[in-house]
Amino acid sequence: MPDAPRPVEVHLFAAARSAAGASVLEVSAGTLAGVLGGAVAQAPGLSQVLPRCSILVDGIAAREDAEPVPPGARVDVLPPFAGG
């Protein structure tokens, strides 16, 4: 029997952590939109803060909903980055 795919770990910081009531959620791999949707399904309060957050997938800024997120990836949900 093949091993089950490893989940994606969604690490939450600042307002996202407060909204979710957790610091880490585990969701199924797929697209960025699917991963974030899975996180919102577990912690509905995230829907209020995600539009203002910066998202990293394995340390690289993610901007496209269709971006693939592989099994075992780490997704960080951070406060918005200030430019300068």
mmCIF file of the N, C-alpha and C atoms, coordinates in Angstrom:
data_MODEL
# 
_entry.id   MODEL 
# 
loop_
_atom_site.group_PDB 
_atom_site.id 
_atom_site.type_symbol 
_atom_site.label_atom_id 
_atom_site.label_alt_id 
_atom_site.label_comp_id 
_atom_site.label_asym_id 
_atom_site.label_entity_id 
_atom_site.label_seq_id 
_atom_site.pdbx_PDB_ins_code 
_atom_site.Cartn_x 
_atom_site.Cartn_y 
_atom_site.Cartn_z 
_atom_site.occupancy 
_atom_site.B_iso_or_equiv 
_atom_site.pdbx_formal_charge 
_atom_site.auth_seq_id 
_atom_site.auth_comp_id 
_atom_site.auth_asym_id 
_atom_site.auth_atom_id 
_atom_site.pdbx_PDB_model_num 
ATOM 1   N N  . MET A 1 1  ? 0.843   -1.170 0.000  1.00 0.00 ? 1  MET A N  1 
ATOM 2   C CA . MET A 1 1  ? 0.000   0.000  0.000  1.00 0.00 ? 1  MET A CA 1 
ATOM 3   C C  . MET A 1 1  ? 0.894   1.241  0.000  1.00 0.00 ? 1  MET A C  1 
ATOM 4   N N  . PRO A 1 2  ? 0.665   2.198  -0.908 1.00 0.00 ? 2  PRO A N  1 
ATOM 5   C CA . PRO A 1 2  ? 1.511   3.391  -0.943 1.00 0.00 ? 2  PRO A CA 1 
ATOM 6   C C  . PRO A 1 2  ? 1.243   4.279  0.268  1.00 0.00 ? 2  PRO A C  1 
ATOM 7   N N  . ASP A 1 3  ? 2.285   5.035  0.627  1.00 0.00 ? 3  ASP A N  1 
ATOM 8   C CA . ASP A 1 3  ? 2.132   5.985  1.728  1.00 0.00 ? 3  ASP A CA 1 
ATOM 9   C C  . ASP A 1 3  ? 1.157   7.085  1.338  1.00 0.00 ? 3  ASP A C  1 
ATOM 10  N N  . ALA A 1 4  ? 0.400   7.575  2.310  1.00 0.00 ? 4  ALA A N  1 
ATOM 11  C CA . ALA A 1 4  ? -0.498  8.708  2.069  1.00 0.00 ? 4  ALA A CA 1 
ATOM 12  C C  . ALA A 1 4  ? 0.349   9.955  1.827  1.00 0.00 ? 4  ALA A C  1 
ATOM 13  N N  . PRO A 1 5  ? -0.117  10.855 0.954  1.00 0.00 ? 5  PRO A N  1 
ATOM 14  C CA . PRO A 1 5  ? 0.645   12.083 0.720  1.00 0.00 ? 5  PRO A CA 1 
ATOM 15  C C  . PRO A 1 5  ? 0.806   12.869 2.016  1.00 0.00 ? 5  PRO A C  1 
ATOM 16  N N  . ARG A 1 6  ? 1.969   13.476 2.162  1.00 0.00 ? 6  ARG A N  1 
ATOM 17  C CA . ARG A 1 6  ? 2.215   14.297 3.344  1.00 0.00 ? 6  ARG A CA 1 
ATOM 18  C C  . ARG A 1 6  ? 1.385   15.569 3.259  1.00 0.00 ? 6  ARG A C  1 
ATOM 19  N N  . PRO A 1 7  ? 0.831   16.003 4.376  1.00 0.00 ? 7  PRO A N  1 
ATOM 20  C CA . PRO A 1 7  ? 0.047   17.242 4.350  1.00 0.00 ? 7  PRO A CA 1 
ATOM 21  C C  . PRO A 1 7  ? 0.954   18.457 4.204  1.00 0.00 ? 7  PRO A C  1 
ATOM 22  N N  . VAL A 1 8  ? 0.354   19.555 3.863  1.00 0.00 ? 8  VAL A N  1 
ATOM 23  C CA . VAL A 1 8  ? 1.021   20.851 3.843  1.00 0.00 ? 8  VAL A CA 1 
ATOM 24  C C  . VAL A 1 8  ? 0.837   21.460 5.225  1.00 0.00 ? 8  VAL A C  1 
ATOM 25  N N  . GLU A 1 9  ? 1.898   22.002 5.789  1.00 0.00 ? 9  GLU A N  1 
ATOM 26  C CA . GLU A 1 9  ? 1.794   22.720 7.058  1.00 0.00 ? 9  GLU A CA 1 
ATOM 27  C C  . GLU A 1 9  ? 1.619   24.200 6.766  1.00 0.00 ? 9  GLU A C  1 
ATOM 28  N N  . VAL A 1 10 ? 0.549   24.772 7.283  1.00 0.00 ? 10 VAL A N  1 
ATOM 29  C CA . VAL A 1 10 ? 0.280   26.203 7.143  1.00 0.00 ? 10 VAL A CA 1 
ATOM 30  C C  . VAL A 1 10 ? 0.615   26.841 8.486  1.00 0.00 ? 10 VAL A C  1 
ATOM 31  N N  . HIS A 1 11 ? 1.698   27.634 8.504  1.00 0.00 ? 11 HIS A N  1 
ATOM 32  C CA . HIS A 1 11 ? 2.154   28.309 9.722  1.00 0.00 ? 11 HIS A CA 1 
ATOM 33  C C  . HIS A 1 11 ? 1.568   29.717 9.740  1.00 0.00 ? 11 HIS A C  1 
ATOM 34  N N  . LEU A 1 12 ? 0.932   30.053 10.845 1.00 0.00 ? 12 LEU A N  1 
ATOM 35  C CA . LEU A 1 12 ? 0.204   31.315 10.961 1.00 0.00 ? 12 LEU A CA 1 
ATOM 36  C C  . LEU A 1 12 ? 0.905   32.243 11.945 1.00 0.00 ? 12 LEU A C  1 
ATOM 37  N N  . PHE A 1 13 ? 0.967   33.524 11.589 1.00 0.00 ? 13 PHE A N  1 
ATOM 38  C CA . PHE A 1 13 ? 1.645   34.516 12.413 1.00 0.00 ? 13 PHE A CA 1 
ATOM 39  C C  . PHE A 1 13 ? 0.734   35.723 12.626 1.00 0.00 ? 13 PHE A C  1 
ATOM 40  N N  . ALA A 1 14 ? 0.952   36.425 13.726 1.00 0.00 ? 14 ALA A N  1 
ATOM 41  C CA . ALA A 1 14 ? 0.282   37.691 14.034 1.00 0.00 ? 14 ALA A CA 1 
ATOM 42  C C  . ALA A 1 14 ? -1.241  37.557 13.966 1.00 0.00 ? 14 ALA A C  1 
ATOM 43  N N  . ALA A 1 15 ? -1.892  38.410 13.165 1.00 0.00 ? 15 ALA A N  1 
ATOM 44  C CA . ALA A 1 15 ? -3.361  38.435 13.099 1.00 0.00 ? 15 ALA A CA 1 
ATOM 45  C C  . ALA A 1 15 ? -3.935  37.112 12.599 1.00 0.00 ? 15 ALA A C  1 
ATOM 46  N N  . ALA A 1 16 ? -3.227  36.443 11.697 1.00 0.00 ? 16 ALA A N  1 
ATOM 47  C CA . ALA A 1 16 ? -3.719  35.153 11.191 1.00 0.00 ? 16 ALA A CA 1 
ATOM 48  C C  . ALA A 1 16 ? -3.749  34.119 12.313 1.00 0.00 ? 16 ALA A C  1 
ATOM 49  N N  . ARG A 1 17 ? -2.733  34.121 13.146 1.00 0.00 ? 17 ARG A N  1 
ATOM 50  C CA . ARG A 1 17 ? -2.699  33.195 14.286 1.00 0.00 ? 17 ARG A CA 1 
ATOM 51  C C  . ARG A 1 17 ? -3.849  33.496 15.242 1.00 0.00 ? 17 ARG A C  1 
ATOM 52  N N  . SER A 1 18 ? -4.071  34.765 15.516 1.00 0.00 ? 18 SER A N  1 
ATOM 53  C CA . SER A 1 18 ? -5.179  35.148 16.403 1.00 0.00 ? 18 SER A CA 1 
ATOM 54  C C  . SER A 1 18 ? -6.524  34.751 15.814 1.00 0.00 ? 18 SER A C  1 
ATOM 55  N N  . ALA A 1 19 ? -6.705  34.984 14.523 1.00 0.00 ? 19 ALA A N  1 
ATOM 56  C CA . ALA A 1 19 ? -7.981  34.674 13.868 1.00 0.00 ? 19 ALA A CA 1 
ATOM 57  C C  . ALA A 1 19 ? -8.260  33.176 13.859 1.00 0.00 ? 19 ALA A C  1 
ATOM 58  N N  . ALA A 1 20 ? -7.204  32.379 13.705 1.00 0.00 ? 20 ALA A N  1 
ATOM 59  C CA . ALA A 1 20 ? -7.367  30.924 13.629 1.00 0.00 ? 20 ALA A CA 1 
ATOM 60  C C  . ALA A 1 20 ? -7.413  30.266 15.001 1.00 0.00 ? 20 ALA A C  1 
ATOM 61  N N  . GLY A 1 21 ? -6.818  30.918 15.983 1.00 0.00 ? 21 GLY A N  1 
ATOM 62  C CA . GLY A 1 21 ? -6.714  30.290 17.292 1.00 0.00 ? 21 GLY A CA 1 
ATOM 63  C C  . GLY A 1 21 ? -5.724  29.141 17.297 1.00 0.00 ? 21 GLY A C  1 
ATOM 64  N N  . ALA A 1 22 ? -4.799  29.150 16.337 1.00 0.00 ? 22 ALA A N  1 
ATOM 65  C CA . ALA A 1 22 ? -3.786  28.095 16.216 1.00 0.00 ? 22 ALA A CA 1 
ATOM 66  C C  . ALA A 1 22 ? -2.566  28.675 15.522 1.00 0.00 ? 22 ALA A C  1 
ATOM 67  N N  . SER A 1 23 ? -1.425  28.040 15.716 1.00 0.00 ? 23 SER A N  1 
ATOM 68  C CA . SER A 1 23 ? -0.217  28.511 15.042 1.00 0.00 ? 23 SER A CA 1 
ATOM 69  C C  . SER A 1 23 ? 0.116   27.692 13.800 1.00 0.00 ? 23 SER A C  1 
ATOM 70  N N  . VAL A 1 24 ? -0.389  26.453 13.718 1.00 0.00 ? 24 VAL A N  1 
ATOM 71  C CA . VAL A 1 24 ? -0.129  25.591 12.561 1.00 0.00 ? 24 VAL A CA 1 
ATOM 72  C C  . VAL A 1 24 ? -1.398  24.801 12.246 1.00 0.00 ? 24 VAL A C  1 
ATOM 73  N N  . LEU A 1 25 ? -1.722  24.740 10.955 1.00 0.00 ? 25 LEU A N  1 
ATOM 74  C CA . LEU A 1 25 ? -2.815  23.900 10.467 1.00 0.00 ? 25 LEU A CA 1 
ATOM 75  C C  . LEU A 1 25 ? -2.232  22.934 9.441  1.00 0.00 ? 25 LEU A C  1 
ATOM 76  N N  . GLU A 1 26 ? -2.767  21.739 9.341  1.00 0.00 ? 26 GLU A N  1 
ATOM 77  C CA . GLU A 1 26 ? -2.357  20.782 8.313  1.00 0.00 ? 26 GLU A CA 1 
ATOM 78  C C  . GLU A 1 26 ? -3.493  20.621 7.322  1.00 0.00 ? 26 GLU A C  1 
ATOM 79  N N  . VAL A 1 27 ? -3.167  20.805 6.040  1.00 0.00 ? 27 VAL A N  1 
ATOM 80  C CA . VAL A 1 27 ? -4.163  20.691 4.975  1.00 0.00 ? 27 VAL A CA 1 
ATOM 81  C C  . VAL A 1 27 ? -3.581  19.864 3.834  1.00 0.00 ? 27 VAL A C  1 
ATOM 82  N N  . SER A 1 28 ? -4.430  19.472 2.901  1.00 0.00 ? 28 SER A N  1 
ATOM 83  C CA . SER A 1 28 ? -3.992  18.696 1.740  1.00 0.00 ? 28 SER A CA 1 
ATOM 84  C C  . SER A 1 28 ? -3.255  19.588 0.752  1.00 0.00 ? 28 SER A C  1 
ATOM 85  N N  . ALA A 1 29 ? -2.296  18.995 0.052  1.00 0.00 ? 29 ALA A N  1 
ATOM 86  C CA . ALA A 1 29 ? -1.563  19.699 -0.991 1.00 0.00 ? 29 ALA A CA 1 
ATOM 87  C C  . ALA A 1 29 ? -2.478  19.958 -2.176 1.00 0.00 ? 29 ALA A C  1 
ATOM 88  N N  . GLY A 1 30 ? -2.046  20.813 -3.054 1.00 0.00 ? 30 GLY A N  1 
ATOM 89  C CA . GLY A 1 30 ? -2.807  21.148 -4.263 1.00 0.00 ? 30 GLY A CA 1 
ATOM 90  C C  . GLY A 1 30 ? -2.336  22.482 -4.786 1.00 0.00 ? 30 GLY A C  1 
ATOM 91  N N  . THR A 1 31 ? -3.269  23.377 -5.018 1.00 0.00 ? 31 THR A N  1 
ATOM 92  C CA . THR A 1 31 ? -2.917  24.730 -5.439 1.00 0.00 ? 31 THR A CA 1 
ATOM 93  C C  . THR A 1 31 ? -2.900  25.639 -4.216 1.00 0.00 ? 31 THR A C  1 
ATOM 94  N N  . LEU A 1 32 ? -2.336  26.825 -4.369 1.00 0.00 ? 32 LEU A N  1 
ATOM 95  C CA . LEU A 1 32 ? -2.334  27.786 -3.276 1.00 0.00 ? 32 LEU A CA 1 
ATOM 96  C C  . LEU A 1 32 ? -3.759  28.093 -2.834 1.00 0.00 ? 32 LEU A C  1 
ATOM 97  N N  . ALA A 1 33 ? -4.655  28.295 -3.791 1.00 0.00 ? 33 ALA A N  1 
ATOM 98  C CA . ALA A 1 33 ? -6.056  28.577 -3.451 1.00 0.00 ? 33 ALA A CA 1 
ATOM 99  C C  . ALA A 1 33 ? -6.669  27.420 -2.670 1.00 0.00 ? 33 ALA A C  1 
ATOM 100 N N  . GLY A 1 34 ? -6.375  26.193 -3.062 1.00 0.00 ? 34 GLY A N  1 
ATOM 101 C CA . GLY A 1 34 ? -6.912  25.031 -2.370 1.00 0.00 ? 34 GLY A CA 1 
ATOM 102 C C  . GLY A 1 34 ? -6.368  24.889 -0.960 1.00 0.00 ? 34 GLY A C  1 
ATOM 103 N N  . VAL A 1 35 ? -5.083  25.148 -0.798 1.00 0.00 ? 35 VAL A N  1 
ATOM 104 C CA . VAL A 1 35 ? -4.462  25.065 0.526  1.00 0.00 ? 35 VAL A CA 1 
ATOM 105 C C  . VAL A 1 35 ? -5.055  26.125 1.452  1.00 0.00 ? 35 VAL A C  1 
ATOM 106 N N  . LEU A 1 36 ? -5.152  27.364 0.956  1.00 0.00 ? 36 LEU A N  1 
ATOM 107 C CA . LEU A 1 36 ? -5.719  28.426 1.792  1.00 0.00 ? 36 LEU A CA 1 
ATOM 108 C C  . LEU A 1 36 ? -7.193  28.170 2.071  1.00 0.00 ? 36 LEU A C  1 
ATOM 109 N N  . GLY A 1 37 ? -7.907  27.624 1.092  1.00 0.00 ? 37 GLY A N  1 
ATOM 110 C CA . GLY A 1 37 ? -9.307  27.259 1.312  1.00 0.00 ? 37 GLY A CA 1 
ATOM 111 C C  . GLY A 1 37 ? -9.447  26.182 2.376  1.00 0.00 ? 37 GLY A C  1 
ATOM 112 N N  . GLY A 1 38 ? -8.529  25.226 2.372  1.00 0.00 ? 38 GLY A N  1 
ATOM 113 C CA . GLY A 1 38 ? -8.536  24.189 3.401  1.00 0.00 ? 38 GLY A CA 1 
ATOM 114 C C  . GLY A 1 38 ? -8.260  24.759 4.783  1.00 0.00 ? 38 GLY A C  1 
ATOM 115 N N  . ALA A 1 39 ? -7.375  25.749 4.843  1.00 0.00 ? 39 ALA A N  1 
ATOM 116 C CA . ALA A 1 39 ? -7.093  26.403 6.123  1.00 0.00 ? 39 ALA A CA 1 
ATOM 117 C C  . ALA A 1 39 ? -8.320  27.163 6.625  1.00 0.00 ? 39 ALA A C  1 
ATOM 118 N N  . VAL A 1 40 ? -9.008  27.860 5.715  1.00 0.00 ? 40 VAL A N  1 
ATOM 119 C CA . VAL A 1 40 ? -10.219 28.603 6.092  1.00 0.00 ? 40 VAL A CA 1 
ATOM 120 C C  . VAL A 1 40 ? -11.322 27.641 6.537  1.00 0.00 ? 40 VAL A C  1 
ATOM 121 N N  . ALA A 1 41 ? -11.402 26.472 5.913  1.00 0.00 ? 41 ALA A N  1 
ATOM 122 C CA . ALA A 1 41 ? -12.408 25.486 6.320  1.00 0.00 ? 41 ALA A CA 1 
ATOM 123 C C  . ALA A 1 41 ? -12.187 25.042 7.769  1.00 0.00 ? 41 ALA A C  1 
ATOM 124 N N  . GLN A 1 42 ? -10.921 24.966 8.186  1.00 0.00 ? 42 GLN A N  1 
ATOM 125 C CA . GLN A 1 42 ? -10.604 24.580 9.565  1.00 0.00 ? 42 GLN A CA 1 
ATOM 126 C C  . GLN A 1 42 ? -10.735 25.745 10.540 1.00 0.00 ? 42 GLN A C  1 
ATOM 127 N N  . ALA A 1 43 ? -10.460 26.954 10.058 1.00 0.00 ? 43 ALA A N  1 
ATOM 128 C CA . ALA A 1 43 ? -10.464 28.148 10.912 1.00 0.00 ? 43 ALA A CA 1 
ATOM 129 C C  . ALA A 1 43 ? -11.134 29.284 10.145 1.00 0.00 ? 43 ALA A C  1 
ATOM 130 N N  . PRO A 1 44 ? -12.468 29.342 10.150 1.00 0.00 ? 44 PRO A N  1 
ATOM 131 C CA . PRO A 1 44 ? -13.198 30.322 9.335  1.00 0.00 ? 44 PRO A CA 1 
ATOM 132 C C  . PRO A 1 44 ? -12.801 31.781 9.562  1.00 0.00 ? 44 PRO A C  1 
ATOM 133 N N  . GLY A 1 45 ? -12.306 32.116 10.729 1.00 0.00 ? 45 GLY A N  1 
ATOM 134 C CA . GLY A 1 45 ? -11.881 33.489 10.993 1.00 0.00 ? 45 GLY A CA 1 
ATOM 135 C C  . GLY A 1 45 ? -10.753 33.957 10.091 1.00 0.00 ? 45 GLY A C  1 
ATOM 136 N N  . LEU A 1 46 ? -10.016 33.031 9.496  1.00 0.00 ? 46 LEU A N  1 
ATOM 137 C CA . LEU A 1 46 ? -8.930  33.404 8.582  1.00 0.00 ? 46 LEU A CA 1 
ATOM 138 C C  . LEU A 1 46 ? -9.433  34.167 7.367  1.00 0.00 ? 46 LEU A C  1 
ATOM 139 N N  . SER A 1 47 ? -10.670 33.925 6.970  1.00 0.00 ? 47 SER A N  1 
ATOM 140 C CA . SER A 1 47 ? -11.188 34.584 5.764  1.00 0.00 ? 47 SER A CA 1 
ATOM 141 C C  . SER A 1 47 ? -11.154 36.101 5.890  1.00 0.00 ? 47 SER A C  1 
ATOM 142 N N  . GLN A 1 48 ? -11.190 36.617 7.105  1.00 0.00 ? 48 GLN A N  1 
ATOM 143 C CA . GLN A 1 48 ? -11.165 38.065 7.319  1.00 0.00 ? 48 GLN A CA 1 
ATOM 144 C C  . GLN A 1 48 ? -9.769  38.659 7.183  1.00 0.00 ? 48 GLN A C  1 
ATOM 145 N N  . VAL A 1 49 ? -8.726  37.876 7.454  1.00 0.00 ? 49 VAL A N  1 
ATOM 146 C CA . VAL A 1 49 ? -7.369  38.425 7.451  1.00 0.00 ? 49 VAL A CA 1 
ATOM 147 C C  . VAL A 1 49 ? -6.526  38.014 6.247  1.00 0.00 ? 49 VAL A C  1 
ATOM 148 N N  . LEU A 1 50 ? -6.836  36.896 5.599  1.00 0.00 ? 50 LEU A N  1 
ATOM 149 C CA . LEU A 1 50 ? -6.004  36.427 4.482  1.00 0.00 ? 50 LEU A CA 1 
ATOM 150 C C  . LEU A 1 50 ? -5.811  37.454 3.372  1.00 0.00 ? 50 LEU A C  1 
ATOM 151 N N  . PRO A 1 51 ? -6.836  38.238 3.001  1.00 0.00 ? 51 PRO A N  1 
ATOM 152 C CA . PRO A 1 51 ? -6.613  39.203 1.917  1.00 0.00 ? 51 PRO A CA 1 
ATOM 153 C C  . PRO A 1 51 ? -5.517  40.232 2.213  1.00 0.00 ? 51 PRO A C  1 
ATOM 154 N N  . ARG A 1 52 ? -5.185  40.432 3.473  1.00 0.00 ? 52 ARG A N  1 
ATOM 155 C CA . ARG A 1 52 ? -4.170  41.417 3.843  1.00 0.00 ? 52 ARG A CA 1 
ATOM 156 C C  . ARG A 1 52 ? -2.815  40.783 4.136  1.00 0.00 ? 52 ARG A C  1 
ATOM 157 N N  . CYS A 1 53 ? -2.714  39.475 4.055  1.00 0.00 ? 53 CYS A N  1 
ATOM 158 C CA . CYS A 1 53 ? -1.492  38.767 4.439  1.00 0.00 ? 53 CYS A CA 1 
ATOM 159 C C  . CYS A 1 53 ? -0.566  38.530 3.251  1.00 0.00 ? 53 CYS A C  1 
ATOM 160 N N  . SER A 1 54 ? 0.709   38.343 3.583  1.00 0.00 ? 54 SER A N  1 
ATOM 161 C CA . SER A 1 54 ? 1.698   37.886 2.611  1.00 0.00 ? 54 SER A CA 1 
ATOM 162 C C  . SER A 1 54 ? 1.842   36.379 2.789  1.00 0.00 ? 54 SER A C  1 
ATOM 163 N N  . ILE A 1 55 ? 1.970   35.664 1.675  1.00 0.00 ? 55 ILE A N  1 
ATOM 164 C CA . ILE A 1 55 ? 2.029   34.202 1.699  1.00 0.00 ? 55 ILE A CA 1 
ATOM 165 C C  . ILE A 1 55 ? 3.363   33.742 1.115  1.00 0.00 ? 55 ILE A C  1 
ATOM 166 N N  . LEU A 1 56 ? 4.036   32.855 1.823  1.00 0.00 ? 56 LEU A N  1 
ATOM 167 C CA . LEU A 1 56 ? 5.259   32.233 1.329  1.00 0.00 ? 56 LEU A CA 1 
ATOM 168 C C  . LEU A 1 56 ? 5.033   30.735 1.217  1.00 0.00 ? 56 LEU A C  1 
ATOM 169 N N  . VAL A 1 57 ? 5.529   30.139 0.136  1.00 0.00 ? 57 VAL A N  1 
ATOM 170 C CA . VAL A 1 57 ? 5.528   28.683 -0.024 1.00 0.00 ? 57 VAL A CA 1 
ATOM 171 C C  . VAL A 1 57 ? 6.985   28.246 -0.045 1.00 0.00 ? 57 VAL A C  1 
ATOM 172 N N  . ASP A 1 58 ? 7.366   27.488 0.957  1.00 0.00 ? 58 ASP A N  1 
ATOM 173 C CA . ASP A 1 58 ? 8.761   27.063 1.119  1.00 0.00 ? 58 ASP A CA 1 
ATOM 174 C C  . ASP A 1 58 ? 9.718   28.246 1.009  1.00 0.00 ? 58 ASP A C  1 
ATOM 175 N N  . GLY A 1 59 ? 9.341   29.369 1.644  1.00 0.00 ? 59 GLY A N  1 
ATOM 176 C CA . GLY A 1 59 ? 10.207  30.540 1.727  1.00 0.00 ? 59 GLY A CA 1 
ATOM 177 C C  . GLY A 1 59 ? 10.163  31.481 0.546  1.00 0.00 ? 59 GLY A C  1 
ATOM 178 N N  . ILE A 1 60 ? 9.339   31.198 -0.455 1.00 0.00 ? 60 ILE A N  1 
ATOM 179 C CA . ILE A 1 60 ? 9.258   32.034 -1.657 1.00 0.00 ? 60 ILE A CA 1 
ATOM 180 C C  . ILE A 1 60 ? 7.873   32.652 -1.738 1.00 0.00 ? 60 ILE A C  1 
ATOM 181 N N  . ALA A 1 61 ? 7.830   33.972 -1.989 1.00 0.00 ? 61 ALA A N  1 
ATOM 182 C CA . ALA A 1 61 ? 6.550   34.680 -2.067 1.00 0.00 ? 61 ALA A CA 1 
ATOM 183 C C  . ALA A 1 61 ? 5.644   34.036 -3.106 1.00 0.00 ? 61 ALA A C  1 
ATOM 184 N N  . ALA A 1 62 ? 4.396   33.812 -2.726 1.00 0.00 ? 62 ALA A N  1 
ATOM 185 C CA . ALA A 1 62 ? 3.396   33.202 -3.613 1.00 0.00 ? 62 ALA A CA 1 
ATOM 186 C C  . ALA A 1 62 ? 2.307   34.225 -3.884 1.00 0.00 ? 62 ALA A C  1 
ATOM 187 N N  . ARG A 1 63 ? 1.948   34.380 -5.161 1.00 0.00 ? 63 ARG A N  1 
ATOM 188 C CA . ARG A 1 63 ? 0.957   35.389 -5.521 1.00 0.00 ? 63 ARG A CA 1 
ATOM 189 C C  . ARG A 1 63 ? -0.189  34.846 -6.365 1.00 0.00 ? 63 ARG A C  1 
ATOM 190 N N  . GLU A 1 64 ? -0.005  33.711 -6.992 1.00 0.00 ? 64 GLU A N  1 
ATOM 191 C CA . GLU A 1 64 ? -1.006  33.175 -7.916 1.00 0.00 ? 64 GLU A CA 1 
ATOM 192 C C  . GLU A 1 64 ? -1.815  32.065 -7.257 1.00 0.00 ? 64 GLU A C  1 
ATOM 193 N N  . ASP A 1 65 ? -3.140  32.167 -7.333 1.00 0.00 ? 65 ASP A N  1 
ATOM 194 C CA . ASP A 1 65 ? -4.011  31.144 -6.749 1.00 0.00 ? 65 ASP A CA 1 
ATOM 195 C C  . ASP A 1 65 ? -3.741  29.753 -7.313 1.00 0.00 ? 65 ASP A C  1 
ATOM 196 N N  . ALA A 1 66 ? -3.349  29.676 -8.582 1.00 0.00 ? 66 ALA A N  1 
ATOM 197 C CA . ALA A 1 66 ? -3.133  28.383 -9.237 1.00 0.00 ? 66 ALA A CA 1 
ATOM 198 C C  . ALA A 1 66 ? -1.739  27.813 -8.980 1.00 0.00 ? 66 ALA A C  1 
ATOM 199 N N  . GLU A 1 67 ? -0.908  28.516 -8.224 1.00 0.00 ? 67 GLU A N  1 
ATOM 200 C CA . GLU A 1 67 ? 0.443   28.036 -7.946 1.00 0.00 ? 67 GLU A CA 1 
ATOM 201 C C  . GLU A 1 67 ? 0.376   26.686 -7.228 1.00 0.00 ? 67 GLU A C  1 
ATOM 202 N N  . PRO A 1 68 ? 1.127   25.690 -7.704 1.00 0.00 ? 68 PRO A N  1 
ATOM 203 C CA . PRO A 1 68 ? 1.095   24.387 -7.043 1.00 0.00 ? 68 PRO A CA 1 
ATOM 204 C C  . PRO A 1 68 ? 1.793   24.429 -5.683 1.00 0.00 ? 68 PRO A C  1 
ATOM 205 N N  . VAL A 1 69 ? 1.233   23.703 -4.737 1.00 0.00 ? 69 VAL A N  1 
ATOM 206 C CA . VAL A 1 69 ? 1.824   23.543 -3.408 1.00 0.00 ? 69 VAL A CA 1 
ATOM 207 C C  . VAL A 1 69 ? 1.977   22.037 -3.197 1.00 0.00 ? 69 VAL A C  1 
ATOM 208 N N  . PRO A 1 70 ? 3.219   21.537 -3.241 1.00 0.00 ? 70 PRO A N  1 
ATOM 209 C CA . PRO A 1 70 ? 3.429   20.091 -3.197 1.00 0.00 ? 70 PRO A CA 1 
ATOM 210 C C  . PRO A 1 70 ? 3.241   19.510 -1.795 1.00 0.00 ? 70 PRO A C  1 
ATOM 211 N N  . PRO A 1 71 ? 3.025   18.200 -1.716 1.00 0.00 ? 71 PRO A N  1 
ATOM 212 C CA . PRO A 1 71 ? 2.946   17.546 -0.412 1.00 0.00 ? 71 PRO A CA 1 
ATOM 213 C C  . PRO A 1 71 ? 4.203   17.833 0.409  1.00 0.00 ? 71 PRO A C  1 
ATOM 214 N N  . GLY A 1 72 ? 4.012   18.078 1.693  1.00 0.00 ? 72 GLY A N  1 
ATOM 215 C CA . GLY A 1 72 ? 5.139   18.338 2.583  1.00 0.00 ? 72 GLY A CA 1 
ATOM 216 C C  . GLY A 1 72 ? 5.642   19.763 2.570  1.00 0.00 ? 72 GLY A C  1 
ATOM 217 N N  . ALA A 1 73 ? 5.042   20.630 1.761  1.00 0.00 ? 73 ALA A N  1 
ATOM 218 C CA . ALA A 1 73 ? 5.482   22.022 1.697  1.00 0.00 ? 73 ALA A CA 1 
ATOM 219 C C  . ALA A 1 73 ? 5.119   22.751 2.985  1.00 0.00 ? 73 ALA A C  1 
ATOM 220 N N  . ARG A 1 74 ? 5.800   23.859 3.194  1.00 0.00 ? 74 ARG A N  1 
ATOM 221 C CA . ARG A 1 74 ? 5.479   24.759 4.303  1.00 0.00 ? 74 ARG A CA 1 
ATOM 222 C C  . ARG A 1 74 ? 4.933   26.045 3.703  1.00 0.00 ? 74 ARG A C  1 
ATOM 223 N N  . VAL A 1 75 ? 3.764   26.448 4.177  1.00 0.00 ? 75 VAL A N  1 
ATOM 224 C CA . VAL A 1 75 ? 3.149   27.709 3.765  1.00 0.00 ? 75 VAL A CA 1 
ATOM 225 C C  . VAL A 1 75 ? 3.141   28.613 4.990  1.00 0.00 ? 75 VAL A C  1 
ATOM 226 N N  . ASP A 1 76 ? 3.714   29.808 4.849  1.00 0.00 ? 76 ASP A N  1 
ATOM 227 C CA . ASP A 1 76 ? 3.715   30.793 5.927  1.00 0.00 ? 76 ASP A CA 1 
ATOM 228 C C  . ASP A 1 76 ? 2.732   31.895 5.588  1.00 0.00 ? 76 ASP A C  1 
ATOM 229 N N  . VAL A 1 77 ? 1.864   32.222 6.535  1.00 0.00 ? 77 VAL A N  1 
ATOM 230 C CA . VAL A 1 77 ? 0.896   33.311 6.390  1.00 0.00 ? 77 VAL A CA 1 
ATOM 231 C C  . VAL A 1 77 ? 1.365   34.413 7.333  1.00 0.00 ? 77 VAL A C  1 
ATOM 232 N N  . LEU A 1 78 ? 1.886   35.494 6.729  1.00 0.00 ? 78 LEU A N  1 
ATOM 233 C CA . LEU A 1 78 ? 2.554   36.559 7.471  1.00 0.00 ? 78 LEU A CA 1 
ATOM 234 C C  . LEU A 1 78 ? 1.802   37.876 7.360  1.00 0.00 ? 78 LEU A C  1 
ATOM 235 N N  . PRO A 1 79 ? 2.100   38.813 8.284  1.00 0.00 ? 79 PRO A N  1 
ATOM 236 C CA . PRO A 1 79 ? 1.550   40.158 8.104  1.00 0.00 ? 79 PRO A CA 1 
ATOM 237 C C  . PRO A 1 79 ? 2.064   40.726 6.783  1.00 0.00 ? 79 PRO A C  1 
ATOM 238 N N  . PRO A 1 80 ? 1.379   41.706 6.204  1.00 0.00 ? 80 PRO A N  1 
ATOM 239 C CA . PRO A 1 80 ? 1.839   42.278 4.933  1.00 0.00 ? 80 PRO A CA 1 
ATOM 240 C C  . PRO A 1 80 ? 3.252   42.845 5.069  1.00 0.00 ? 80 PRO A C  1 
ATOM 241 N N  . PHE A 1 81 ? 4.042   42.692 4.011  1.00 0.00 ? 81 PHE A N  1 
ATOM 242 C CA . PHE A 1 81 ? 5.391   43.251 4.000  1.00 0.00 ? 81 PHE A CA 1 
ATOM 243 C C  . PHE A 1 81 ? 5.315   44.741 3.728  1.00 0.00 ? 81 PHE A C  1 
ATOM 244 N N  . ALA A 1 82 ? 6.085   45.513 4.459  1.00 0.00 ? 82 ALA A N  1 
ATOM 245 C CA . ALA A 1 82 ? 6.188   46.949 4.179  1.00 0.00 ? 82 ALA A CA 1 
ATOM 246 C C  . ALA A 1 82 ? 7.316   47.143 3.175  1.00 0.00 ? 82 ALA A C  1 
ATOM 247 N N  . GLY A 1 83 ? 7.089   47.977 2.193  1.00 0.00 ? 83 GLY A N  1 
ATOM 248 C CA . GLY A 1 83 ? 8.101   48.202 1.163  1.00 0.00 ? 83 GLY A CA 1 
ATOM 249 C C  . GLY A 1 83 ? 9.011   49.360 1.517  1.00 0.00 ? 83 GLY A C  1 
ATOM 250 N N  . GLY A 1 84 ? 10.090  49.441 0.750  1.00 0.00 ? 84 GLY A N  1 
ATOM 251 C CA . GLY A 1 84 ? 10.953  50.587 0.982  1.00 0.00 ? 84 GLY A CA 1 
ATOM 252 C C  . GLY A 1 84 ? 12.300  50.418 0.404  1.00 0.00 ? 84 GLY A C  1 
# 
